């Protein structure tokens, strides 16, 4: 009898947790029914970022540029949920899957989280930011990971240690943030950058022909240049706002209904009523 009451009390206490899981913003978004969705994207990444923008889905994407992923993707569905729309796009690429972590929809290869050569799986013991822009925190995170995947050359007596110089620029979606992360993967750290700022999509891109850094990690490439990214600038990722077209590099007004700022949102609503 005592065992029965223990089980009953445990079940009752778990009800609010299950209710919360079913009503958190991301799950509400994914369960929303869309009467009609039609899209013709230039490639797999554009199809995902367009859907993320139009339906306002926080998303982390890890993909490889191949002839198949760079081929056009067409989607046309009626009376379906947002989650099924995501799955339909993923279904165009064998070996890709979807998971939900930290309030972010992750699109990634099925074996990605097990790969030892994937820098996104590297564990970070400590990383923090104090009232600094996300672009700066993102750059510092890259620098931290670079020291792991591309160790500096051994110090030669009488020679200066190699230095590092560069600049960081911000833009739409950036904001001042503070956080302290402990024992997280790079993937989880990127999720945190999305959660704190107005960036809503992170993208890591690998070339069709993988090459490795000196420490055995797969090199990533940039969406914005065809040049090979040198080891000293590895790894590479992009933080995008909703509406950013990764193919053209432009903001697409037709990709999202809600604007980035309250003032612009109010103006847009006023124009729509005219």
Order of alpha helices (4+ residues) and beta strands (2+ residues): alpha-alpha-beta-alpha-beta-beta-alpha-beta-beta-beta-alpha-beta-alpha-beta-beta-beta-alpha
